[in-house]
Amino acid sequence: MLAGAVVLALLCGVLGWMLLNVLRRMTLKSLPLRLAVSRLLRQPWSTLSQLSAFSLSFMLLALLLVLRGDLLDRWQQQLPPESPNYFLINIATEQVEPLKAFLAEHQIVPESFYPVVRARLTAINDKPTEGNEDEALNRELNLTWQNTRPDHNPIVAGNWPPKADEVSMEEGLAKRLNVALGDTVTFMGDTQEFRAKVTSLRKVDWESLRPNFYFIFPEGALDGQPQSWLTSFRWENGNGMLTQLNRQFPTISLLDIGAILKQVGQVLEQVSRALEVMVVLVTACGMLLLLAQVQVGMRQRHQELVVWRTLGAGKKLLRTTLWCEFAMLGFVSGLVAAIGAETALAVLQSKVFDFPWEPDWRLWIVLPCSGALLLSLCGGWLGARLVKGKALFRQFVG
């Protein structure tokens, strides 16, 4: 992790250095800006270290702020308005009809009732799956049977419904395990081994907050295995019905998805706040590094300013040049941070959260402007003391 942070910081520094070179090649009409860019490029190691520190800290801070707020909110907003917020699991077969009557009594229309059989996938085409590290092979899977295909499970290959000794498989797992239509999968249940031929592949939306399964069998295929049932529903009218449900069906487990999401949000909030403190400390260390480098280079800066002053540069030009130098350093650091943060967010949105990528224009405005303002106020104030009074000439002569 430390090595990755070092590499990332170096990449930020190199990218910032490239941007400074681009600025130097541009026709800058402002003399203070030209002088500021030239001085930054004349001090490569000092400039690279500052660009690395500030770019990385700005980027991490921006990522934390966006991840904590926008991405979790976007994920919740993508859920269908009537998506279930409660799951009922471990329903015994003899409880299914009484439970349906109870829900109907309270005007609740549940999702389908799904039978659940737990079994382990042990072989593919009679070849044992031992040694395969896929997470689906290292635990028991929840299998089900259905005559009607779930609406949120479109068929991407093969035919529905599966017939006797056939099964429908989730396409993602099929790709990971190199399973094709016509292949045979073998399971070990609680009581016996059974097998089926894969005749269709389904696309499963795992983020739909609906019951989903890797394998769906035809009716009757799992009758020889112990079964329980599950269903889900939406309820927003208080805890009275839920209390009555628990009292009337004490062996059924009730999962409150809303409470789980709220708890996840609270954990993310706490973690992000802790990380924000760390990023602020990194930024503070970068500021101290900046001040230390300015202090160490005082004599060199004195000599440069005296030469400029001797050539006729006024105090206003010298002061403006110093402010431009630090503002340019902050602006480029913020721009590099925006590039890095946008790239990281694009990967997270498309690969992790499965969102369409939406550029965040705020990063491109807030980060460069904030960086320029922060460093110009801090470094510019310290450097401006160099042009006060007659100290320039006394220092040069001494």
N, C-alpha and C positions, 0 to 999 in steps of 0.2 A: 504493500500500500504506500509506504514511504517512497519507494523507488518510482511508483507511478506518479506521485505528487511532484517529485523532482523532475521527471520527464515532462509532465504537463507544464510545470513552471518554465522549463527551458523552451518548450514550444511557444508558450505565450511571449517570452522574451524575444525569440527569433522573429515571430510574426510582427511584434511591435517594432523591431529594428527594421524590418522590411517596409513597414508603413512609413517610418521616418525617412527612409531613403526615397520612397515615392514622393513624400512631401518636398524633399530637397530638389527633386527633378521638376516639380511644378513651379510655375512662374508666380512666386509670391510677391505681391506688390508691397507688402508691409516690410520695411527694413527690420523692425524688431523681431518679426516672425522668422525672417531669413537668418538673422544672427542667432536666434534661439535654437533653430533646427541645426544649424552648423555646429554650435557648441555641444549639443547633445550627441551628435555623430562623432565629434572629436574625442569623446570619453566613452568608448564602447563598453568597457567592463562595468563602469558605474551605471551607465544608462541601461544596459541589459539586466543587471541585478534589480534595478528599480522597476523596470517594466515587468519582469517576472513576478516580483512580489505583489505589486499593485494589481496587475491583470488577473492573477490567480485569486487573490482575495476578493476583488470585485465580482469575478465570475461566480465563485462559490456562494457569495452572499446573494447574488441575483437568483441563482438556481434554488437556493433554500426558500427564498420568498415566493417564487413562482410555484415550486412544488408544493409548498405548504398550503397554498390557497387555491390556485387556478386548476391544477390537474385533478385534485380530488373532487372539486366542485364540478368540473366538466364530466368526470366519470359518473357522478350521481345524476347529472342532468341528462346523460344519455340513456339512463334507464327509462323504460316505458312508464308513463304516469300511473298505470294500474298494475305495475309489477308487484308480485307478492312481497310482503314484509314479515310473514311468519311461515315457518316450516313445522310440520308435524311429522315426527319420525318414530320408528319402533312401534308402529301400529299393528296389533295382532289381527289375524284374519277375521276373528269373530267380532272385532271392534269396528270393522269398516262400515257396516250398515248403520249401527247406532251412531257412529260419528257423523256420517252423512246426514242423518236425521237431525242431529244436534246443530250442525252448521246451517242446514236449511231453516231450522227454527229461528235462527238469528239472521236470516236473509244474507247469508254468506255463500258466495258461489266459489268453491275451491277449484284449483287446478285439478287435472286428472289424478286419480289415485293410482300410484305406481307400486306394483309388487317389487320387492327387493330381495335378491339372493346374493349372498356373499360367497365368492369363489376366487381362486387364484389361477391366473393364466400360466400354465406349466409347459406348454409345447406349441410350436407352430410347424405345421406339416410334419408332425411326429418328431421334430427336433426339440430337445429340452431348451427352455429359455434361461437356464442357470448360467450365470456369468454376465448376462445383460444388465447394465446398470440403469436402465430406464425406470423411473419411479413407479410406473404402473405395474412393473413386474416384481417389485419388492414389497407388495402389500396385497391384501385381498381387495378385489374390485366389487363394486355394486352392479349387479346384473339385473335386468328386468325383462318382462315380456309385454308386448303391446300389439294389438291388431291394427290400431290407428296410429299413423306416424305423427309424432309431435309437430305442431306447426312451426316451431323454431328450429327444426332439424331437417333442412332440405336435403334431398338425395343428390349427390354429386357423381355417383357412379353406380351401376347395377340397377336392380329392380326391387321395389317394395310391393307387398310385404314379404318377409322371409317365410319360407315354408318349413315343414318338418325337417329337423337336422340342419337348418340354416340359421344364419345370424347376420344382423346389420351392425357394422363397425364404424366407429368415429374415425374420420379421415386423418386427423392429426396423428393419432396413435398408430394407424396403419402405415403412415409414412415413416414414423420413427422406427417401427419394427419391420419395415420392408414387407408388409403383408399386402397381397394383391387379391383381386376378386378370384374366387375359386380355391384359395388357400384354406387349409383346415386349421382351426384353433382348438386346443384341448384345455379344459378347466378341471380343477380339483375342488369340489365342494365339500360340505361338511360330511356328506354320507357316501358320495361316489364320484367317480370321474365321468365326465361327459365331453362330447366334442361336437363341432358344427362347422359347416362350410360358409365362408364369407361370401355373401351374394349381393351386398350393397354397402356403400360408404356414405356416411352422413356428415354434413358440416354442422358442428355444434357450437352455439354461442354460449360459452362458459360464463359470460358476464351478464346473462339475461336474468339472473336470480330466479331461474326456474329449475325444476329437477332435470338433470342431464345425466346421460349414461354413455360409457364407452361401447357397450354391447346391448342390443335389443333383440330378444328371441321371440319366436311366435308363441301364441298361447298354448299351454300344455307342455312346453319343452322343459320347464323347470319344476314340474310338479313333484319330482322326487326329492327336491331340496327344501330345507327349512326356509320359510318365507316370512318377511314382515312387509309392511306397507308404509308409504310416505305420501304426503300431499303438501300443498302450500296454498295460502290465501292472503288476501289483503284486508286489514282491519285497522281502523283509525278512530274508533269510538270509545276509547277508554279501556280500563283494565277489568271492568265488571265481567264481561263475557269470558275473558281469559282466565280469571279466577275460577269461574264456574266450570270452565273446560278442564282445568287442572284437577278440580275436585271430583268431577264426574269420571274423568279418565286419568287416574293418577299414574298409570304405567306408560303413558304416551309422553314423549319428550317434545317440548315446545322450544323452538329456536326463534329468538327475536332478532331479525336481520337489522332492523333499525338501530337497536341497542348495540349490536356488534359494530356497525359502521360508525356509530358515534364514539365508541371506545377506540376504534382504530384511528379516528380523527384526533382524539385526545392524545393518543400515544405519539402520532406523527407531530402534533403540536409541541409536545414536550421534547421530543428528539430534535426537532428543527430549532427550537429555542436554544438548546444546549449547543448545537452546531453553530448557531448564529453567534453565540458568545465566543466560540473558538475562532470564527472568521473575523470578528471584530478585533480580537487579540492579534491575529495575523496582520490585519490592516494597521493596527497600532504599531506593531513591530516594523512594518514597512515604513511608516511615518518616521519612526526613530532612526531607521536606516537612512532615510532621506536627509534628516536633520544632521546625522553624524557625518554623512558624506559631504554635505554643504559645509559643515564646520571644518572638516579636514582639508577641504579645498579652498579655504578662505584666502590663503596667501596667493594661490594661483589666480583666483577670481580678482583679488585686489590688483594684481599685476595686469591682467587683461583689461580691467576697467580703467586703469590708469592710462594704458596705451590708447584705448578708445577715447578717453577724455583728452589726451594729448592731441589726438587726431581731430579734435573738434566736437566730439559727441557731448551733448548736454546731459544734465542729470535726468531729465525727463526720458530721454532715449534709453539711458542705461537702466533706469528703473523699469521702464516698459519692457525692455528686453529680458530682464530677470523674471518679471511676472509671466511673460510669454513662454519662457523656457519651462517653468514649472507647470503652467497651464497646458502647454503642449504635451508634456510628459503625462499629465493626468488624463488629457483627452485621448491620447493614443492608447493608454492603459485601459481606459473605459471602452474604447472601440474594440480592442482585442478581447476584452471580457465579454462584450456583446456578441462577438463572433463565436467565442467558445461556448457561451451559455445557450445561444440559439442552436448551435450544432448539437449540444448535449440534449436539449429539449426536443429537438426533432427526432433523435434516436429514441428517447424515452417515450414520446408520444406514439411513434409508429411501431416500435418493437416491443415495448413493455406494456403500455396502456392500450395499444391497438386503436389509437385515435388517428384521424387524418391530421397531418401536420398543419398547424396554423402559426405563422410567424408572429412574434410578439413585438410590435413596433415600439412599445415602451422601452424595451432594452436598448434600442438603438439611439434613443434620445436621452434617457435618464442616465445611463452608465457613462457615456462620454462627457456629458455636461457636468454630472456630479463629480467625476474624476478631475476634470479641469478646475472646477470651483474649489474642491477640497485641497488639491496640491498647490494651487496658486495662492490660496489664503495662507497655507502653512509655510511652504517653502519660499514663496514670494515675500512674505513678511520678514523672514530671517535674512534673505538675500538683500532686501531693500536697505538694510542697515549699512550695507557696504558703500552705498552711494551718498550717505549723509555727511555733511560737513566737509572738512579738508582731510579726513582720515585717509583718503585714497593716496594723496601725494605723500603724506608722512610715512605710510606703510611701504610705499614703493622706494622712497629714498632710504629708509631704514634697512 
